[in-house]
Amino acid sequence: MRQDNRLPRVLHALLHLSDMKDPATSEQLAGMLNTNAAVVRRTMAGLRDRGILTSIKGHGGGWQLARPLEKITLAEIYEALGAPTLFALGCSNENSQCLMEKAANAATARALQKASETFIGILSSVTMADLAVDFEKRLAELGLSSMDTIHFDSHDH
């Protein structure tokens, strides 16, 4: 099963956006994320629709944060991405008449529901500002500050 890596990639892009004074074009973000601009536009449109980003058309336009980092939770971003399925696991034949299969399905469904609730709970307690603090800590551990970095090449960060 192919992994859905949109959440960490979007978090990465939002950290870059928070560090930029001018709007970032889809092409710039695509370069940072090693993808194409059409994928960026599709993905970012969901965040715009949820009030996380704004988009400005035309020359000098692009994507910008609509709110400060401390006002954006990771859960909001996850939901803006369509709340991708967390696990490849699922229930067997949901219309089965076998009581044993129904018991197995119910146990699996309960566990998956609890895992999803835990995941969303954790994402709800973390803001983009928390990620920015983590980034700054990592820079400091390397003896750097945000003033020492512009934007790393997409393979260096």
C-alpha positions, 0 to 999 in steps of 0.5 A: 500500500502506498503511503500518504505523505501529504501531511508532513509535506504540507507541514514542511511547506507551511513552515517555509511559508511562515519564514517568507515575507512575500507570497510563495508561488506554487512553483517555489513550493513545488521545488521545496517539496520535490513535486510539481506545481499542479500537486501543490495547487490542488493540495493548498486549495484545501487549506485555503478553503479552510482559512489556513492559507490565502492565495493571491493571483497574478504577478507577485501572487502566491500562497501565504498563511492566513493566520499566525502559526499558533492559531493553526493546529495540525488537526486542522491541516489533517482535516483540510487534507481530507483526513486520510486513512491512517491504516491499511487495516480494515474490517472483513466482509461487513455484511457477513452473517457469521457471528464470529466474523462480526465479533472480529470486525467489531473488535477491529473497528473499535481498535481503529476508532480508538487509534484514530481518536488518539491520533486526532487528539495529539494533532489537536494539541500541536500547533504549527508554532510548536513545529517552528520551535522544534525547527529552531531547537534543531538549528541551535543544536547545529550552532545555527540560527534562523538568520544563518539560513535562507532556505536549504536546498530541498535535499538538505533539510 
